[in-house]
């Protein structure tokens, strides 16, 4: 079944027109009645059910009504005995209430699929005691396939149908788009030329007047303060000379 955002159950305009025409006369009709009255060329009720489900999204009609089993006061059962009886009915009627699984997984779509309930009749359980104690608006309804007590609107919802899958598929598509954009941005950034660093200028080297080495050479232990004329080694050597020799050396300095 290939649907659209507007008509996710894939019904045709012709069948939707037949359903509306039939309901305009009968007001209330089952899918089988509409098919036998308006769509004799269809071998089953699936097309009519799909049209009813699509029209229900726009408030124009409703789908197949649910079947409710109410356990009355004559069936006072313990919790486990009630579950056993409910499971027995569920197993016997499984082909009527369970949807058919449609696998929609593909590389470009959300993984998994959805359950098509167009040919299914919702089967609900409750007890007269629960209805009398809590009322029909409380969590007193157990729908086959849901596995828990729910309020009536929740029990009639189909959280695994095509609409839920379309929402997952839309989130999957947006995530792929975001990942693609991030990958493209990363690739463009990787193609940009690397920034060229500007080398730090090296200060000019001043030669030592005594030996010719740079006056800014690394200091050695016990190096006197710079004098602007001698390297560290010469400053150490001169500091160790007797004062008279230093004075004589300085006087002979060109």
C-alpha positions as CSV (number, residue, x, y, z in Angstrom):
1,X,0.0,0.0,0.0
2,X,1.6,3.2,-1.1
3,X,0.0,6.3,0.5
4,X,0.7,10.0,0.7
5,X,0.9,12.5,3.5
6,X,-2.7,13.4,2.9
7,X,-4.0,9.9,2.4
8,X,-1.5,7.5,4.0
9,X,-3.7,4.4,3.6
10,X,-3.4,4.7,-0.2
11,X,-7.1,4.9,-1.1
12,X,-8.1,6.2,-4.5
13,X,-10.4,9.2,-5.1
14,X,-12.9,6.9,-6.8
15,X,-13.3,4.6,-3.8
16,X,-13.4,7.6,-1.4
17,X,-16.2,9.0,-3.5
18,X,-18.1,5.7,-3.3
19,X,-17.8,5.6,0.5
20,X,-19.0,9.2,0.9
21,X,-21.9,8.5,-1.5
22,X,-23.0,5.4,0.4
23,X,-22.8,7.1,3.8
24,X,-24.7,10.0,2.4
25,X,-27.7,7.6,2.0
26,X,-27.2,5.0,4.7
27,X,-25.5,7.3,7.3
28,X,-24.0,4.2,9.0
29,X,-22.6,1.2,7.1
30,X,-20.0,-1.4,7.4
31,X,-17.1,-1.8,4.9
32,X,-18.7,-4.9,3.5
33,X,-22.0,-3.1,3.0
34,X,-20.4,-0.2,1.1
35,X,-18.4,-2.7,-1.1
36,X,-21.5,-4.7,-2.0
37,X,-23.5,-1.5,-2.6
38,X,-20.9,0.7,-4.4
39,X,-17.8,-1.3,-5.3
40,X,-18.8,-4.7,-6.7
41,X,-15.6,-4.9,-8.7
42,X,-13.5,-5.3,-5.6
43,X,-13.0,-8.8,-4.3
44,X,-12.6,-7.8,-0.7
45,X,-13.2,-4.9,1.7
46,X,-9.7,-3.7,1.9
47,X,-10.1,-0.8,-0.5
48,X,-13.2,0.4,1.3
49,X,-11.5,0.1,4.7
50,X,-8.5,2.1,3.4
51,X,-10.8,4.8,2.1
52,X,-12.7,5.0,5.4
53,X,-9.4,5.3,7.3
54,X,-8.1,8.0,5.0
55,X,-11.4,10.0,5.2
56,X,-11.4,9.6,9.0
57,X,-8.1,11.7,9.1
58,X,-10.2,14.6,7.7
59,X,-13.2,14.1,10.0
60,X,-15.4,12.9,7.2
61,X,-16.2,9.3,8.4
62,X,-15.0,6.7,10.8
63,X,-13.4,3.3,10.4
64,X,-14.7,-0.1,11.4
65,X,-16.2,0.0,14.9
66,X,-14.5,-2.0,17.6
67,X,-15.8,-5.2,19.2
68,X,-16.1,-5.0,23.0
69,X,-16.3,-8.0,25.3
70,X,-17.6,-7.2,28.8
71,X,-17.2,-9.8,31.5
72,X,-20.3,-9.5,33.6
73,X,-21.1,-10.3,37.3
74,X,-21.8,-13.9,36.4
75,X,-18.1,-14.4,35.6
76,X,-16.5,-13.3,38.8
77,X,-12.9,-14.3,38.1
78,X,-9.6,-13.9,39.9
79,X,-7.0,-11.8,38.1
80,X,-5.2,-14.8,36.7
81,X,-8.4,-16.6,35.6
82,X,-9.5,-13.4,33.9
83,X,-6.2,-13.1,32.0
84,X,-6.5,-16.8,31.0
85,X,-10.0,-16.3,29.5
86,X,-8.9,-13.1,27.8
87,X,-5.9,-14.9,26.3
88,X,-8.1,-17.7,25.1
89,X,-10.5,-15.2,23.2
90,X,-7.5,-13.4,21.8
91,X,-6.0,-16.5,20.4
92,X,-9.3,-17.6,18.8
93,X,-9.9,-14.2,17.2
94,X,-6.3,-13.3,16.3
95,X,-6.8,-13.2,12.6
96,X,-9.6,-10.6,13.0
97,X,-8.0,-8.1,15.4
98,X,-4.3,-8.3,14.5
99,X,-2.9,-6.1,11.8
100,X,-0.6,-7.4,9.0
101,X,3.0,-6.3,9.1
102,X,4.4,-4.3,6.2
103,X,8.2,-4.2,5.9
104,X,9.2,-0.8,4.6
105,X,12.9,-0.9,5.4
106,X,15.2,0.5,2.7
107,X,18.5,2.5,2.5
108,X,16.5,5.8,2.0
109,X,13.7,5.1,4.5
110,X,13.3,4.5,8.2
111,X,14.2,0.9,9.3
112,X,11.4,-1.6,10.0
113,X,7.8,-1.1,8.9
114,X,4.3,-0.7,10.3
115,X,1.1,-2.7,11.0
116,X,-1.7,-2.3,8.5
117,X,-5.0,-2.4,10.5
118,X,-7.3,-1.7,7.5
119,X,-8.7,-5.2,7.6
120,X,-8.6,-5.5,11.4
121,X,-11.4,-5.1,13.9
122,X,-10.3,-3.7,17.3
123,X,-11.1,-6.2,20.0
124,X,-11.5,-4.7,23.5
125,X,-12.0,-6.4,26.9
126,X,-13.4,-4.9,30.2
127,X,-15.4,-6.1,33.1
128,X,-18.7,-4.8,34.5
129,X,-17.0,-4.4,37.9
130,X,-14.4,-2.1,36.5
131,X,-16.9,0.0,34.6
132,X,-19.1,0.4,37.7
133,X,-16.1,1.2,40.0
134,X,-14.1,3.5,37.7
135,X,-16.4,4.6,34.9
136,X,-15.9,4.2,31.1
137,X,-13.4,7.1,30.9
138,X,-10.8,5.5,33.2
139,X,-8.1,2.9,32.2
140,X,-10.6,0.0,32.1
141,X,-10.1,-1.1,28.5
142,X,-7.7,-3.8,27.4
143,X,-7.2,-3.9,23.6
144,X,-5.8,-7.1,22.1
145,X,-2.3,-6.4,21.0
146,X,-1.7,-3.4,23.4
147,X,-1.0,-5.5,26.5
148,X,-2.2,-3.1,29.2
149,X,-5.3,-1.4,30.6
150,X,-6.0,2.0,28.9
151,X,-8.4,4.8,28.5
152,X,-10.8,4.3,25.5
153,X,-9.0,6.8,23.2
154,X,-5.7,5.2,23.8
155,X,-7.1,1.7,23.3
156,X,-8.5,2.7,19.9
157,X,-5.3,4.2,18.7
158,X,-2.8,2.3,16.5
159,X,0.6,3.4,17.7
160,X,2.4,1.1,15.2
161,X,0.4,2.0,12.1
162,X,1.5,3.8,8.9
163,X,1.2,7.2,10.4
164,X,3.6,6.3,13.1
165,X,6.0,4.9,10.5
166,X,5.7,8.0,8.4
167,X,6.7,10.1,11.4
168,X,9.7,7.9,12.0
169,X,10.6,8.1,8.4
170,X,10.4,11.9,8.4
171,X,12.7,12.0,11.4
172,X,15.1,9.5,9.7
173,X,15.1,11.6,6.5
174,X,15.9,14.9,8.4
175,X,18.7,13.2,10.4
176,X,20.2,12.0,7.1
177,X,20.0,15.5,5.7
178,X,21.7,17.0,8.7
179,X,24.5,14.4,8.7
180,X,25.0,15.0,4.9
181,X,25.2,18.7,5.5
182,X,27.7,18.2,8.3
183,X,29.8,15.9,6.1
184,X,29.8,18.3,3.2
185,X,30.9,21.2,5.5
186,X,33.7,19.1,7.0
187,X,34.9,18.2,3.5
188,X,34.9,21.9,2.4
189,X,36.8,22.9,5.5
190,X,39.4,20.2,4.9
191,X,40.1,21.6,1.4
192,X,41.0,25.1,2.7
193,X,44.8,25.9,2.7
194,X,46.5,25.8,6.0
195,X,47.4,29.1,7.5
196,X,51.0,30.2,6.9
197,X,52.7,31.2,10.2
198,X,54.9,34.3,10.2
199,X,58.4,33.4,11.5
200,X,59.6,35.3,14.5
201,X,62.3,37.8,13.6
202,X,65.7,36.9,14.9
203,X,67.5,39.8,16.6
204,X,70.9,40.7,15.1
205,X,74.0,39.0,16.6
206,X,76.6,41.3,18.2
207,X,80.1,39.8,18.3
208,X,82.2,39.7,21.4
209,X,85.1,42.2,21.2
210,X,87.4,39.7,22.8
211,X,86.6,36.4,21.1
212,X,84.1,37.1,18.3
213,X,81.3,34.9,19.8
214,X,77.8,36.4,20.1
215,X,77.3,38.5,23.3
216,X,73.8,36.9,23.6
217,X,75.0,33.3,23.7
218,X,73.5,31.2,26.5
219,X,74.8,32.0,29.9
220,X,77.2,29.7,31.7
221,X,77.2,29.3,35.5
222,X,78.2,32.4,37.5
223,X,77.9,34.6,34.4
224,X,78.2,38.4,35.3
225,X,75.6,40.8,34.0
226,X,75.7,41.7,30.3
227,X,78.0,44.6,29.3
228,X,77.1,44.7,25.7
229,X,80.7,43.9,24.5
230,X,81.6,40.4,25.8
231,X,80.1,37.0,25.5
232,X,79.1,35.1,28.7
233,X,82.4,33.0,28.7
234,X,84.5,36.1,28.3
235,X,82.6,37.9,31.1
236,X,83.3,35.0,33.4
237,X,87.0,35.0,32.4
238,X,87.4,38.7,32.9
239,X,85.6,38.6,36.2
240,X,88.3,36.2,37.4
241,X,91.2,38.3,36.2
242,X,93.1,40.5,38.7
243,X,92.0,44.1,38.6
244,X,95.3,45.4,37.2
245,X,95.1,43.1,34.2
246,X,91.6,44.1,33.5
247,X,92.5,47.8,33.5
248,X,95.5,47.2,31.3
249,X,93.3,45.1,28.9
250,X,90.7,47.8,28.7
251,X,93.3,50.4,28.1
252,X,94.6,48.4,25.2
253,X,91.1,47.9,23.8
254,X,90.9,49.5,20.3
